Amino acid sequence: MFNSETRYGAVAMTLHWLIAFAIIGMLVGGKYMHGLPNSDPNKFLLYQLHKSTGITILALTVARIVWRFAGPVPALPATMATWERWVAHLSHFVLYALMILIPLSGWAVASTSSTGVPTVWFGLFEVPHLPVPATEEAHEAAEEGHELFGNLMILLLLLHVGAALKHHFWDRDSVFKRMLPFTRTE
């Protein structure tokens, strides 16, 4: 359940993989939805699902950050170069920042929309709008930020997955395995 000095625990792994799959689904779904014509009968439902999932990712990310500070984080291999350690720490910091900024900017898009359509979390309850001005300028800024952050996330995910695969296949260390359930690290 808890992290150890050599691998992540069940809670960290569960949060990692839930958030990872949700983000990938959101990025693919977001690109798909954006291209749909307004006349598409599924567009409204997809946007509600997108907003609900985004709020969920935000909540899971907050839980993940709290959990990360609650216990030890497995150390990086001693064989890693200093610059690799800095890149790893920086990329993780930016990943966490984007996992917060993307849902917040999406929430700002919904909050500044002139349509006033509420966000109803998976059809269960209404999520209040953020206290931001519902102006065209604020809406455009929120939309541009949301899209920019999403595109940055795509690039960072490619870097993250590439680095994990490099550790597994090239370096043959335990960095990738320590986040995989049902595996052992040496």
Secondary structure, 3 states (H helix, E strand, C coil): CCCCCCCCCHHHHHHHHHHHHHHHHHHHHHHHHHCCCCCCCCHHHHHHHHHHHHHHHHHHHHHHHHHHHHCCCCCCCCCCCHHHHHHHHHHHHHHHHHHHHHHHHHHHHHHHCCCCCCEEECCCEEECCCCCCCCHHHHHHHHHHHHHHHHHHHHHHHHHHHHHHHHHHHHCCCCCHHHCCCCCCC
